[in-house]
Amino acid sequence: MSDTYTPPKVWVWNKANGGAFANINRPTAGATHEKALPVGTHPFQLYSLATPNGQKVTILFEELLAAGHTGAEYDAWLIKIGEGEQFGSGFVEVNPNSKIPALMDRSGETPIRVFESGAILLHLAEKFGAFVPTDPAKRAECLSWLFWQMGSAPFLGGGFGHFYAYAPVKIEYAIDRYAMEAKRQLDVLDRRLAETRYLAGDDYTIADMAVLPWYGALVKGWTYGDAGTFLSGHEYTNLLRWADELFARPAVKRGRMVNRMTGEPHEQLRERHDASDFDTRTQDKLEG
């Protein structure tokens, strides 16, 4: 195989690209099969998987409930993206981009679809008046970090994570390029958290909930194999301090479990339809 690739004048998808997730990658949108989505009894219907993007939303739901917002009760339905369930007709109606998470807000007279994790976080935070500041300067800081995450994470996941952990071949240039960017992003966060307790300042907000499952998990060594060591995650002491504090929150622990299909059995709650779904054994671990 040649070390040099010359792109054609017109790219044509005529072969699988190999690597993880190749079976669900395609250059077109839309549904591949008919499948209606289930609907539970709660005001909010979430269709998701416990990837970092999925965890953002379940963490917020659990934090809202822990803060006493009983109207935030939700059903969390598992979407197995590895099996292409995000391409079912019902899911595509909620999210035409066929990515998790996707939310149907049925709390009012007319159901509202919300897709993109950042949009869901903001929609829920504003609906309940929680975890997003009302002071204009603090609100701007919160939203800046929220949208920083939305713009930065593709370089971490689709860039570094893909080429380091999932690509069928190791490409030195690609890994070096995205490792450099991942470390720059970690440094951005570490410098900010040297100044403040949370990303937006003194208050815990949806900005923290958006960033934690991506960058907190990375510096803890929980994603992409040994990527935390590869990127020297221990260097980022302020980021680690913040991550340890937030991962210890019971609501965060619960949120990270919902729609999870990997890890130890006590870390998984594949679907969540009631607070009682977190059983006594799990609750002991959450509070411990």
Secondary structure, DSSP 4 states (H G I P E B T S, - for coil): --S-----SS----S---STTGGG--S--S-SB--PPP--SSSEEEEE-SSHHHHHHHHHHHHHHHTT-GGG-EEEEE--GGGTGGGBHHHHHH-TT--S-EEEE-SSSS-EEEESHHHHHHHHHHHHT-SS--SHHHHHHHHHHHHHHHHHHHIIIIIIIIIIIISSS--HHHHHHHHHHHHHHHHHHHHHHTT-SBTTBSS--HHHHHHIIIIIHHHTT-STTTHHHHTTGGG-HHHHHHHHHHHTSHHHHHHHHBT--SS-GGG-BS-BSSGGGS-HHHHHHHH-
